[in-house]
Amino acid sequence: MAQTRPARGRTALRVLGAAELGSLLVLLGNLATVHSPAVSSAVGPLHGMLYLAVIVAALGVAGGRRGVWLSGLVPGVGGLLAERALRRSARRSATDA
C-alpha cells in the first residue's frame, strides 16, 4: 500500500530531524570531551546540510501552515518539531471535517 503525501512528508521530517539531532549531539559530545578537529570538520558540514534539508522539507510539506515551517527553523530539533506540528495540523483538520 502506497503512503500518502503527508505521511511521506512526516517520515522525511522525522528521519531528517533525528539525523540532525544526532549530528548535533556528536558535535556537542566532541566539544565536551576530546574536541577533535577531524570530527568537527567532518560532522560540522554534515550538520549544516541536515539543518538546511530540514528547512526545505518543512517548507515542502507545510502547505501554507506557518507553524510547520517555522518549527523547522529551530536548530537541532526543528525537524522533529515540524513533524509534530504537521501531525497536529493533520489531526486538527481531520476533526474539523
LINPECOR-V422078 format. One record per residue. N is the residue number from 0. RES is the residue in one small letter. PSI is psi in radians with two decimals (* if undefined). Layout:
# LINPECOR-V422078
[[N RES PSI] [N RES PSI]]
This chain:
# LINPECOR-V422078
[[0 m 2.24] [1 a 2.48] [2 q 2.63] [3 t 2.87] [4 r -0.81] [5 p -0.63] [6 a -0.69] [7 r -0.66] [8 g -0.70] [9 r -0.71] [10 t -0.76] [11 a -0.77] [12 l -0.68] [13 r -0.79] [14 v -0.83] [15 l -0.69] [16 g -0.73] [17 a -0.70] [18 a -0.71] [19 e -0.78] [20 l -0.71] [21 g -0.74] [22 s -0.62] [23 l -0.72] [24 l -0.65] [25 v -0.76] [26 l -0.76] [27 l -0.66] [28 g -0.71] [29 n -0.73] [30 l -0.67] [31 a -0.33] [32 t -1.66] [33 v -0.33] [34 h 0.97] [35 s 2.15] [36 p -0.53] [37 a -0.72] [38 v -0.78] [39 s -0.74] [40 s -0.39] [41 a -0.78] [42 v -0.50] [43 g -0.95] [44 p -0.60] [45 l -0.77] [46 h -0.73] [47 g -0.72] [48 m -0.68] [49 l -0.68] [50 y -0.81] [51 l -0.65] [52 a -0.65] [53 v -0.76] [54 i -0.79] [55 v -0.74] [56 a -0.72] [57 a -0.71] [58 l -0.63] [59 g -0.57] [60 v -0.09] [61 a -0.71] [62 g 0.70] [63 g 0.00] [64 r 1.83] [65 r -0.65] [66 g -0.55] [67 v -0.93] [68 w -0.48] [69 l -0.62] [70 s -0.59] [71 g -0.29] [72 l -0.21] [73 v 2.09] [74 p 2.44] [75 g -0.87] [76 v 0.18] [77 g -0.71] [78 g -0.72] [79 l -0.67] [80 l -0.69] [81 a -0.68] [82 e -0.70] [83 r -0.75] [84 a -0.66] [85 l -0.73] [86 r -0.76] [87 r -0.75] [88 s -0.73] [89 a -0.71] [90 r -0.73] [91 r -0.75] [92 s -0.51] [93 a -0.62] [94 t -0.45] [95 d -0.46] [96 a *]]
